[in-house]
Amino acid sequence: AGPIAGANNKTLNWWAQNTNIRGGFLVDGIKYKVELVSSLLDFGNVTEAVDYLMAQNISFLFLPWGTHFSIPASIAASRYDDLLMMAPATATSIAWQCQPGLHTGLLPDGCELPGTRRFKNAWSMRNKPSNFLIPAINLVYVEGAKSVFTVTENISFTIEMSSGGTTAASQLGMDLLGEYKLPDFSSIEPDTYATYATEVVQQIIEADPDVLIISSYAFCNFIMERMYKYRYLPKAIIRAGPCIYEIDRNYSKYLILTGNQWHKEANGYGFSESGLFRFNHFPYDDDQTSPQKFNNEFKEKFGHEPTDSDPMHYIMGLVLQNAIEGAGSVDDIDTIRQFLDNTNIETAVGGVSFDPIGRNVGSTFLLFQNDVVSERKIISPLSSANADFVYPMPTWGERIEDIQFLKYDSEVIIMVVTSVAIFVVLIYSILNIICRNKQAIKVSQPIFLGIFLIGSIITLSSNYFWLLYETNVSCSMRRWTLTLGFTIMFGSLFSRIYRIKSIFKLKGDDPVITLQQLMVNLVTLIGIDLVVLTLWTILSPTTYEKIIPDPDRPILNYRVCTNTLADQVFFYGIISEKIFTILCGIYISIQTWNLKYKIFNESKYIAFSIYNCLFFFLLSAVTLFIDDRELSMYIRCFVVVAVNIICTSTIMIPKFYYAVSGYQIAWGNRLSSSNSGSKRSNIPSNGYKLSDDPKQMQYYMEELNRYRVKYGLLPSEDSSSTIVSRTETSSISTSSQETSRLKRNNSDNETERIQDLEERLKRYENNYGLLSSEEASTSCIEDFLIENTSEPSYSTGIDSISAIS
């Protein structure tokens, strides 16, 4: 046989060089060198070129890339029985299969037998067009696609591709929602492409399929432009066919590209998803056929990576070599033709095996999908995939990052709820100022109540900095508002009950704790927080980091505050301090639990507030295990608002009630309001007229003596004897006589001690705002007695009780 003719192709020349380096073809024990002669590209007419090459005794012909070469060359080669031809182009059924009466311009009339092979001496290295879309249809079906719409250009190649895709979809049970046939781009003016694209996109939007198949040469970019204009996208778009107008990078993202049989990263064994199409494997251990090996050696040889057509030219030589060496002859064309028909080998473009009309149906179609930067990635077969298939494809809106303040309705809701809560606390603050001279407010120190409410407002304001929108400022302010707000709020609350506890537990000459001292203590606590927060801010500056949950959907990007090791140390340190503060408050509350005066006794209210704090704190802990950021935000907001509203309402509402209802510290019979009939003006300035009831009188005198003992004014044994003597001599019949006797039993020395007690208690109550100076001069001893003594059951209903002056 003569030499091999081929396209003036560097890849074929490289194949020939490599083959000759290895010794050439081994045929029946003899090695033959490969010689490439003239190229079809040297001739203006393909038919004349074939005739010329046959006159040069050419037996094997490699065609250049393109149907415009393969069809006329195949027709010319069919006139010769001893010329075998291989083409890298796609072989459509309409061209390579006999169809009587068919006229397509280039093709002759019919064949002898319909459906049989038209070109007996030609083989195509490309798979048949009807198989192009099958892998893609398989893939979207597995992902859950249910419906398909096809757009097909009126060209045999694109028609056959689209037909194969719809057939596969029907076999899988997918709904075919429509098909739009575009005219052959060469038959219309280019300025009408956009008009057709607008019409087809309107139909696509109306059908709203899961999958859109675009099988076209010229209309791809125009269709994508119109879909962007209408802000519409299906769940997947399969682009089949070579778009001569390249799709804009902004529109080509996430398109599924099919029809490719080679990629430098393809390797491994394939798979069969539904049985409709078998994916053959790419060998990865053969130096001659490995895609990676081919790519690396090609790049080393030519200084750049191969194009999609380069490996197709190379394997034509490998297939021919396999057939010639298998036939054991370079002259027996019929035997070589038979071996070519029965080819079944693995190459750098996958498997090679031919169907009855000479098309390679053994090759593996690779599926690509353009990623977020329009870079082509392999998504199928899985053995070769270097990226995950993105389905459904991101909508136009999902492809744009949109991180902004109050982007979500939930953030607006949080802002409104928090603002309402702050408004409620402000109302409490205003009422505190208005009622500051009422006894119920005055005894609780209005200034500390105001500080308590300010702390609540600061704590509530943390919700404004804990939305879904994060900045460096919000990350920092969250720390400051929560920490300082808690300290101011509960620090002032616990300071007040500590002062009350100190008042009612005061012994002998214990020093008085003044408001100024309590303020210094509170400022000290706040100062500690300021120092810690300042160090925290300096040593671990607050920053946010961007979280990208889905690189393909920038719309889902969000920010979170960083959480370094230093942040955790400071955080848990502050938490420990706050827990210690709460425990101290609980301890003080327990000590003042049994105070009789309601306006003093806040222990139960504070205990209820602390209970709710702990409960909601535990509730907020669930946010650590919730991935839903919006739900976590709702829980945090609810916890902050609930804790503050419950605490402030529990503390303030009873006080406002007492203030409005006129509640006063009860004098003598502990009447509940100033209008109950007992007026302080009725209390005489001196005398022991406690009651006309001797038992009632005896009860109060015994209690007075008990307090004399407590404060060192009377020895315990004297108290006991005095009480006994009074018990023995008391008479129910004549209360005036009992009163006179009791007065006489008081020695001058004891009277001085009583006066001393009176003065001490007067200073005590006056200093702490329990009574005005005038009131203290007449009633301080009895007030103190009633405050710390359990009343007998018969004490209620007494009309009036006077005090010791």
Number of C-alpha atoms within 10 A of each C-alpha: 13 16 17 19 24 23 21 18 17 13 21 22 19 15 19 21 16 14 18 16 10 12 14 18 21 18 16 13 9 12 14 14 16 21 15 18 17 18 18 25 16 11 13 9 13 21 17 14 19 24 16 15 20 19 9 14 15 21 21 23 26 26 27 22 18 13 17 12 19 25 21 17 25 26 21 17 23 18 12 15 12 20 20 24 25 25 27 27 24 21 25 22 20 16 20 24 21 21 20 14 11 14 11 11 7 11 16 14 14 15 17 12 12 13 16 15 21 26 22 20 25 27 27 25 27 26 28 26 27 21 23 26 30 24 27 28 25 21 20 23 20 13 13 12 21 17 21 27 24 24 25 27 23 19 17 16 23 23 20 22 26 29 18 19 25 23 17 22 23 13 9 16 12 19 16 18 17 16 18 17 16 19 16 16 17 10 8 10 8 12 8 10 19 16 13 16 20 19 13 20 22 15 14 24 15 10 15 19 23 22 24 23 24 25 30 29 23 22 27 26 23 21 24 23 20 19 22 15 11 14 12 17 23 19 17 22 27 23 23 26 23 16 16 12 12 13 18 14 13 13 18 25 21 26 19 26 25 23 26 19 23 24 21 20 18 27 23 17 15 18 15 13 15 13 9 15 16 18 24 21 23 27 22 19 13 14 13 16 22 24 26 19 18 20 21 16 16 18 13 11 11 12 10 12 16 18 12 14 17 19 26 23 26 24 23 23 21 18 21 22 21 20 22 24 18 18 21 18 17 19 14 13 20 14 17 23 22 13 19 26 19 15 21 16 15 22 26 30 31 26 22 25 21 23 17 13 22 26 26 25 20 25 28 28 28 27 27 27 26 21 21 18 12 16 13 19 22 24 23 26 26 20 17 21 19 15 16 13 23 18 14 18 20 21 17 18 13 14 17 15 13 14 17 11 13 15 12 13 9 16 21 14 14 22 19 13 16 22 18 13 21 23 13 15 22 17 13 20 20 12 14 23 15 11 18 19 14 19 21 26 24 21 18 24 18 19 17 22 25 19 19 25 29 19 25 31 24 20 26 26 23 22 25 18 19 19 24 21 18 21 19 15 12 21 19 19 18 17 18 20 21 19 24 22 24 22 25 23 25 24 27 25 22 23 20 21 22 20 20 22 20 18 18 15 11 14 11 9 8 10 10 15 16 11 16 9 13 18 16 11 15 21 16 12 16 19 13 13 18 15 11 16 20 14 13 19 15 10 11 16 17 21 17 19 14 13 13 14 12 10 13 20 19 20 20 17 16 20 16 16 16 16 14 11 10 12 17 11 11 16 16 11 12 16 12 12 13 17 12 12 17 18 13 13 23 17 14 20 22 13 16 21 15 13 18 15 15 16 20 20 19 24 24 16 19 22 17 15 21 20 15 18 20 14 13 18 15 12 14 19 13 12 17 8 8 11 9 9 13 15 13 20 20 17 18 23 23 19 20 23 24 17 23 26 19 17 25 22 17 17 21 20 12 16 25 18 12 19 20 12 13 16 21 20 22 17 23 23 17 22 21 16 15 16 12 12 10 20 12 16 9 11 20 15 13 11 13 16 16 19 19 16 16 19 16 15 19 21 15 18 18 18 16 18 21 20 19 19 16 14 15 13 20 18 14 15 10 12 19 16 11 18 18 13 13 18 14 9 11 20 16 12 11 12 17 14 14 20 20 11 13 17 13 9 12 13 10 10 10 14 13 13 17 21 15 13 19 21 16 16 20 24 17 20 21 18 16 20 15 21 22 13 15 9 15 22 19 22 24 27 25 20 22 17 16 20 18 15 12 10 14 9 7 9 13 12 10 14 13 17 18 22 22 20 20
